[in-house]
């Protein structure tokens, strides 16, 4: 799917699509940079930028944290 379509997707699909672009393991800044390069919406970038400063081993480690902070419907 072209990156230009990502901001029009539901937020949970955006997370799934942009997190697939990350080279794992990654720290918060690398995740935000990859999401930005993939064309994530400002809302997704803001949520990712709110992640704790730490290293994440995989998509699951990020989506679990996002899901616990933002409730159901926001997961990979």
C-alpha positions in Angstrom: 0.0 0.0 0.0 1.4 3.4 -0.9 2.6 5.5 2.1 0.3 8.3 1.0 -2.7 6.3 1.9 -1.6 5.6 5.5 -3.0 8.9 7.1 -6.5 7.9 5.7 -6.4 4.5 7.4 -8.0 3.8 10.8 -5.5 4.4 13.5 -4.9 0.7 14.4 -4.1 0.0 10.7 -1.7 2.9 10.7 0.2 1.6 13.6 0.4 -1.9 12.0 1.6 -0.4 8.7 4.2 2.0 10.0 5.6 -0.4 12.7 6.3 -2.9 9.9 8.8 -0.3 8.5 10.8 -0.2 11.7 14.2 -2.0 11.9 13.9 -3.9 15.2 15.1 -3.6 17.9 14.6 0.1 17.9 14.4 3.0 20.4 11.6 5.5 20.6 13.3 8.0 18.3 13.9 5.4 15.6 10.3 4.3 15.8 9.0 7.9 15.4 11.4 8.5 12.5 10.4 5.4 10.7 6.7 6.2 11.2 7.2 9.7 9.9 9.0 8.4 6.8 6.2 5.9 6.3 3.7 8.7 6.2 1.9 8.2 9.5 -0.7 10.8 10.6 0.1 13.4 13.2 -2.0 11.6 15.7 0.0 8.4 15.3 3.3 10.3 15.5 2.1 12.1 18.7 1.2 8.7 20.3 4.5 7.2 19.3 6.4 10.2 20.5 4.7 9.7 23.9 6.3 6.3 24.3 8.8 5.9 27.1 12.5 6.4 26.1 13.7 2.8 25.9 14.6 0.1 23.4 11.8 -1.9 22.0 12.5 -5.4 20.7 9.6 -5.8 18.3 6.2 -4.6 17.1 4.4 -6.5 19.9 6.4 -4.6 22.6 5.1 -1.3 21.2 1.6 -2.3 20.4 1.1 -3.8 23.9 2.2 -0.5 25.5 0.0 1.6 23.1 -3.0 -0.7 23.7 -2.6 -0.4 27.5 -2.4 3.4 27.3 -5.0 4.1 24.7 -7.5 1.3 25.1 -8.9 -1.4 22.8 -9.0 -0.6 19.1 -5.4 0.7 19.1 -3.3 -2.3 18.6 -1.3 -4.1 16.0 
